[in-house]
Amino acid sequence: MKTFLTNLLIVVSLGLCVLIWHQWVREGKSRQQIQALTDTIHDRDETIQSLQVTLRRNEAEIARLDELKNQLKATIQSNSVEIINLRRELDTAKTDLERQTKLVEAYKEALEQANESIKKQNEDVLRQNEEMKKLAEERNEIVLKYNKLVEEFNDLANKWNALQDTLAKTNQPAAHK
């Protein structure tokens, strides 16, 4: 029985060894599965973290773009107001331009009329100058004729006086002698 017990003990020891070996194999597989699951969880955590970072970055970008959109809307609004003001100013400028153009046209017409009047006056002055020259020439001719007539008259008067003196000398009474 001693051998039986020894054999039983060896069989039980071998059974226990097989059981321990089996548990180690099972525990090794379990640890591999646990490590695989841990790696999977770690990978998922990293993915979640990177997605969260991406999400925050995207949210920040969305907020920036939204702010930019709001700024652009405000700019568009102010530009619309500015465009309206510029259109009003343009209309006013066009009206002023038309008024100034009409005024320039009126001034041109007035200037042309004044120039025509001045030309006519200049022609009249030239005509009057010509007439004055003619009158001066006629006056000079008349003065020359008058001077000639006066000379002739003076000559005639001198001759008359000389004749009268001669007659007076010849008609003087002889008694005085």
C-alpha angles and dihedrals in degrees: 000000000000090000090044091055091043090049090045089049090049091047091047089046091049089046089051090047090051089046091049091045090049091049091049091051091046091045090048090052089046090050090049090050090046090049090047090049090045089050090048091049090047091049090048091049090051090047090048091049093048090046090049090050089048089046092052091046091048091047089051090048090048090050090048092048091046090052089047089049090051091048090049091049089051090047090049090049093049090043089052090053090046091049090052090050091046091050089052090049090047091051090048090048091049090050090048090047092051091047091047090047090052090047091050090049090050090049090048091052091046090048091049090049090047090048090049090048091048091048090051090047090048090050089048090049091049090048091047090048089052090048090048090051090050091047090048090050090047090047090049090049091047090047090050090048090046091049089048089048091048090050090048090046091048090048089048091046090048090048089047092049090046090049090048090049090049092047091046091052092047095045096047114122114263092223096085094069 
